[in-house]
Amino acid sequence: MKAFYTVLLLICSNIFMTLAWYGHLKMAEVKWFQHLPLIGVILFSWGIAFFEYCLQVPANRMGFLGNGGPFNLMQLKIIQEVITLTVFVLFSVVAFRMQLKWNHCVAALLMILAVYFVFKN
């Protein structure tokens, strides 16, 4: 179950991370947000990123082999990167109406291969 909860927390944290890193680009379409100075946008993003860290830190602590979890450090990082890119692709398609192309699909396949190889002994 620790593996499941680790991945679930990482997915949730990456949703917040993606919103913090890229959500302000979409929020620029909102009238009141357009008038925020850069420091206001930064503080807005930091407020969102706070929740990312509230989920990401426990996920890594719970999932780390040294704390009784199922994953070594390299596995945790690869899992996190795949989740990050997956969430980002979904966000790009939904929020920005970007279209996936063949090279994006090849890149996704290579990420899946990365996960396979990092778990191979």
C-alpha positions, -999 to 999 in steps of 0.1 A, spaced: 0 0 0 29 24 6 37 22 -32 1 31 -40 0 60 -15 34 73 -26 23 74 -63 -11 89 -54 5 117 -33 30 124 -61 2 127 -86 -16 151 -64 15 171 -57 23 173 -94 -11 187 -101 -4 216 -77 32 220 -91 19 222 -127 -7 248 -116 20 268 -98 45 267 -126 21 271 -156 -13 280 -143 -4 317 -142 0 316 -180 -36 306 -183 -47 329 -155 -34 358 -175 -66 356 -195 -85 367 -163 -90 404 -161 -79 410 -124 -49 387 -128 -36 406 -158 -30 436 -136 -9 418 -109 27 429 -109 53 401 -113 57 398 -75 20 392 -72 21 364 -97 51 349 -79 33 350 -46 2 335 -62 23 307 -76 41 302 -42 7 299 -25 -2 270 -48 33 255 -46 29 253 -8 3 225 -13 26 207 -37 53 205 -10 27 194 16 21 163 -6 54 158 -22 76 156 9 54 130 26 52 110 -6 90 108 -8 94 101 29 68 73 27 81 58 -5 118 59 2 135 26 9 155 41 38 123 49 56 107 15 51 92 23 17 93 3 -15 114 26 -37 151 35 -39 160 71 -46 165 66 -84 131 48 -87 114 76 -67 129 102 -90 120 84 -123 84 78 -110 81 115 -101 94 127 -135 70 104 -154 41 117 -133 53 153 -138 54 150 -176 21 131 -177 3 157 -156 19 185 -177 7 169 -210 -28 165 -197 -27 201 -185 -14 213 -218 -41 195 -237 -70 205 -215 -60 241 -205 -42 252 -236 -58 230 -262 -24 218 -274 -25 188 -298 -4 157 -292 19 148 -321 37 116 -330 69 127 -314 51 134 -281 39 98 -282 74 85 -289 87 105 -260 60 90 -237 70 55 -248 106 63 -240 95 75 -205 77 42 -200 109 24 -210 129 45 -185 105 33 -157 110 -3 -169 148 0 -169 151 17 -135 131 -11 -119 151 -38 -137 178 -55 -116 
